[in-house]
Amino acid sequence: MASKKLPSTIRKLVATRASSNFREVVSIVTQPTPKPGDGEVLVKNRFVGINASDINFTAGRYDPTAKYPIDIGFEAVAEVVDAGPNAMYKPGQPVMYLQYGAFSDYKIVKASVCVPLPEVKAEYLPFILSGNTAAISLDKVGELKSGETVLVTAAAGGTGQIAVQWAKLKGCHVIGTCSSEDKIQFLKSIGCDRPVNYKTENLREVLKKEYPKGLDVVYETIGGDMFDTCVENLATHGRLIIIGYIENYETDKGYKPSHTVSTLPARLLRISASVRGFFLMNFAKDTAPYVMQQIQYHKEGKLKSFVDMGEKASAGPFVGLEKIVDAVEHLYSKKSIGKIVVDVSSKL
């Protein structure tokens, strides 16, 4: 039963063809409002999250066989407005979900993938994708231990902010890279022990001088030269987690070969180190428990959540589906701090 009279149509953002040029290939389409089926809910999205990998998805890198147009967007905080038979949530329930096609005002979602929330709040959104990527990868792939030295690249971003705090909660010493003085101050405010502005400091020199024993764990999202620097500074038994390689997402191929690839086996072998990949969809069973743990830490004041809704962006604020393109471009401008979020429930 629907909680209120629903609109006859919904709006959503789709990619019309494969390309890393997000603005060029996306458009808003209208279609009849769908009815939830067995075990499904219809949600009204309030906040949607912007991710570097949105460009990978429109470019078809996750599914080269995709038939365009395709629905895009990964995550949202929403409210259930209609429920099908056997759905575990009723209209009025705030939820958060991770499912393709989140860039829409209304969305059919499997109730089983929804995480119940105490309220509709933008600050919860970083936890389901960015936060889970950080927490689950550091715990299960990075095998984080108290007392270790951890490097987080792009530390002031949506996932970096959680990675820094998660490592601190585990009792680690945390180094975080960023690109501005504002981000340096932000990183200090969330407990980062050694922020490094790579535009004013040479990261290689900082690591060689201040951390001669090397890095126990690296949370790496940049790729290219940053990846090479991290590999060169791994400690004995060090673990580098590949979260992404954002530096090259906007290129045709989406990546460029690392200079260290040819020597990587020899480098890792002599120090018993490893490079490990992480893709959140391979850890689906951990989604809800880790989200709830982050929410609990947030309530207790142990974990801060920062969202950037474009208040200071030249194209902001990010309100309405039309602003999603601007929000994606804001992410790649490297001027954002925290998780970029768009309010899609209203329009300026």
Residue pairs with C-beta under 8 A, 6 or more apart in sequence:
1 82
1 83
1 91
2 42
2 81
2 82
2 91
3 80
3 81
3 82
3 91
3 92
4 81
4 91
6 33
6 42
6 81
6 82
6 106
7 33
7 106
8 32
8 33
9 30
9 31
9 32
9 33
10 30
10 31
10 32
10 33
10 34
10 104
10 105
10 106
10 107
11 28
11 29
11 30
11 104
11 105
11 321
12 28
12 29
12 31
12 71
12 101
12 103
12 104
12 105
12 107
12 321
13 26
13 27
13 28
13 71
13 72
13 73
13 103
13 104
13 321
13 324
14 26
14 27
14 28
14 29
14 69
14 70
14 71
14 72
15 25
15 26
15 57
15 58
15 68
15 69
15 70
15 72
16 25
16 26
16 27
16 68
16 69
17 25
17 68
17 69
18 25
18 58
18 59
18 60
18 66
18 68
19 25
19 58
19 59
20 55
20 56
20 58
20 59
20 249
20 250
20 251
20 252
20 254
21 250
22 54
22 55
22 58
22 325
22 328
22 329
23 325
23 328
23 329
25 58
26 58
26 72
26 324
26 325
28 321
28 322
29 69
33 42
33 106
34 42
34 106
34 108
35 42
35 82
35 84
36 42
36 82
36 83
36 84
36 87
36 108
37 84
37 85
37 108
38 84
38 85
38 86
39 84
39 85
39 86
39 87
39 110
39 111
39 112
40 83
40 84
40 87
40 108
40 109
40 110
40 111
41 80
41 82
41 83
41 84
41 87
41 89
41 95
41 108
41 109
41 111
41 114
42 80
42 81
42 82
42 83
42 106
42 107
42 108
42 109
43 76
43 78
43 79
43 80
43 81
43 95
43 97
43 106
43 107
43 109
43 114
44 78
44 79
44 81
44 105
44 106
44 345
45 76
45 77
45 78
45 102
45 104
45 105
45 106
45 107
45 344
45 345
46 76
46 77
46 78
46 79
46 120
46 122
46 343
46 344
46 345
47 76
47 77
47 120
47 122
47 125
47 341
47 342
47 343
47 344
47 345
48 73
48 75
48 76
48 102
48 103
48 125
48 324
48 341
48 342
48 344
49 74
49 75
49 76
49 102
49 125
49 126
49 128
49 129
49 130
49 158
49 339
49 340
49 341
50 158
50 324
50 327
50 328
50 330
50 331
50 339
50 340
50 341
50 342
51 74
51 75
51 129
51 130
51 158
51 331
52 221
52 244
52 246
52 249
52 331
52 332
53 62
53 74
53 244
53 249
54 72
54 73
54 74
54 328
55 249
55 250
55 328
56 62
56 249
56 254
57 70
57 72
57 74
57 100
58 70
58 72
59 254
60 66
61 254
70 100
71 100
71 101
71 103
71 104
72 100
72 101
72 103
73 100
73 101
73 102
73 103
73 104
73 324
74 98
74 99
74 100
74 102
74 129
75 96
75 97
75 98
75 99
75 102
75 125
75 128
75 129
76 96
76 97
76 102
76 107
76 125
76 344
77 94
77 95
77 96
77 117
77 120
77 121
77 122
77 124
77 125
78 94
78 95
78 96
78 97
78 107
78 109
78 120
79 92
79 93
79 94
79 95
79 120
80 89
80 90
80 91
80 92
80 93
80 94
80 95
80 114
81 91
81 106
82 91
83 89
83 90
83 91
83 111
87 111
88 111
88 112
89 95
89 111
89 114
89 116
93 116
94 116
94 117
94 118
94 119
94 120
94 121
95 109
95 114
95 115
95 116
95 117
96 114
96 115
96 117
96 124
96 125
96 127
96 128
96 291
97 109
97 113
97 114
97 115
97 128
98 113
98 128
98 129
98 280
98 287
99 107
99 109
99 110
99 113
101 107
103 321
103 324
103 344
104 321
104 344
105 321
105 344
105 345
113 287
115 128
115 287
115 288
115 291
115 292
117 124
117 295
118 295
122 307
122 309
122 341
122 343
123 298
123 305
123 306
123 307
124 295
124 298
124 305
125 307
125 339
125 341
126 158
126 159
126 161
126 162
126 305
126 306
126 307
126 338
126 339
127 162
127 290
127 291
127 294
127 295
127 298
127 305
128 287
128 291
129 159
129 280
130 157
130 158
130 159
130 161
130 162
130 339
131 159
131 162
131 290
131 291
131 294
131 305
132 280
132 283
132 286
132 287
132 290
132 291
132 294
133 159
133 162
133 243
133 278
133 280
134 159
134 160
134 162
134 163
134 166
134 219
135 162
135 166
135 290
135 293
135 294
136 278
136 280
136 283
136 286
136 290
137 219
137 241
137 243
137 278
138 144
138 150
138 163
138 166
138 167
138 170
138 217
138 219
138 241
140 283
140 286
141 239
141 241
141 276
141 278
142 150
142 217
142 219
142 239
142 241
142 276
143 217
143 239
144 150
144 166
144 167
144 170
144 172
144 217
145 170
145 172
145 216
146 170
146 171
146 172
147 171
147 172
147 173
148 172
148 173
148 216
148 217
149 172
149 173
149 175
149 211
149 213
149 214
149 215
149 216
149 217
149 235
150 167
150 172
150 173
150 174
150 175
150 215
150 216
150 217
150 218
150 219
151 174
151 175
151 176
151 177
151 207
151 215
151 217
151 218
151 219
151 220
151 230
151 233
152 160
152 163
152 164
152 167
152 174
152 175
152 176
152 177
152 192
152 219
153 160
153 177
153 218
153 219
153 220
153 221
153 222
153 226
153 230
154 160
154 177
154 178
154 221
154 222
154 246
155 161
155 163
155 164
155 176
155 177
155 178
155 183
155 187
155 192
155 195
156 176
156 178
156 183
156 186
156 187
156 337
156 338
157 221
157 336
157 337
157 338
157 339
158 338
158 339
158 340
159 221
159 243
160 176
160 219
160 221
161 186
161 190
161 304
161 305
161 306
161 338
161 339
162 294
162 303
162 305
163 219
164 174
164 176
164 187
164 190
164 191
164 192
165 190
165 191
165 302
165 303
165 304
166 303
167 174
167 217
167 219
168 174
168 190
168 191
168 192
169 297
169 302
169 303
172 216
172 217
173 193
173 194
174 191
174 192
174 193
174 194
175 192
175 193
175 194
175 195
175 196
175 207
175 211
175 215
176 187
176 192
176 194
176 195
176 196
177 195
177 196
177 197
177 198
177 203
177 222
177 226
178 184
178 186
178 187
178 195
178 196
178 197
178 198
179 197
179 198
179 199
179 334
180 197
180 199
180 335
181 197
182 337
183 195
183 197
183 337
184 195
184 197
186 306
186 337
186 338
187 195
188 195
190 304
194 206
194 210
196 203
196 206
198 226
203 226
203 229
204 229
204 232
204 233
207 215
207 229
207 233
208 233
211 233
213 235
214 233
214 234
214 235
214 236
214 238
214 271
215 230
215 233
215 234
215 235
215 238
216 235
216 237
216 238
216 239
217 238
217 239
217 240
217 241
218 230
218 234
218 238
218 239
218 240
218 241
219 241
219 243
220 226
220 227
220 230
220 240
220 241
220 242
220 243
221 243
221 244
221 245
221 246
222 244
222 245
222 246
222 247
223 244
223 245
223 246
223 247
223 248
223 255
223 256
223 258
224 245
224 247
224 248
224 256
224 258
225 259
226 247
227 240
227 242
227 245
227 258
227 260
228 258
228 259
228 260
230 240
231 240
231 258
231 260
231 264
231 267
231 275
232 260
232 267
234 240
234 267
234 268
234 271
234 273
235 271
235 273
236 271
236 272
236 273
237 271
237 272
237 273
238 271
238 273
238 274
239 273
239 274
239 276
240 273
240 274
240 275
240 276
241 276
241 277
241 278
242 275
242 276
242 277
242 278
243 278
245 254
245 255
248 254
248 255
248 256
250 332
258 264
260 267
264 275
267 273
268 274
268 275
280 287
294 303
297 303
298 304
298 305
305 338
305 339
306 337
306 338
306 339
307 338
307 339
307 340
307 341
308 330
308 336
308 337
308 338
308 339
308 340
308 341
309 316
309 317
309 318
309 319
309 340
309 341
309 342
309 343
310 316
310 317
310 318
310 323
310 326
310 327
310 330
310 340
310 342
311 317
313 326
313 330
313 335
313 336
315 323
315 326
315 329
315 330
316 323
316 326
316 330
317 323
317 343
317 348
318 324
318 326
318 327
318 330
318 340
318 341
318 342
318 343
319 342
319 343
319 346
319 347
319 348
320 342
320 343
320 344
320 346
320 347
320 348
321 342
321 344
321 347
322 347
323 342
324 342
324 344
327 340
327 341
327 342
330 336
330 340
331 340
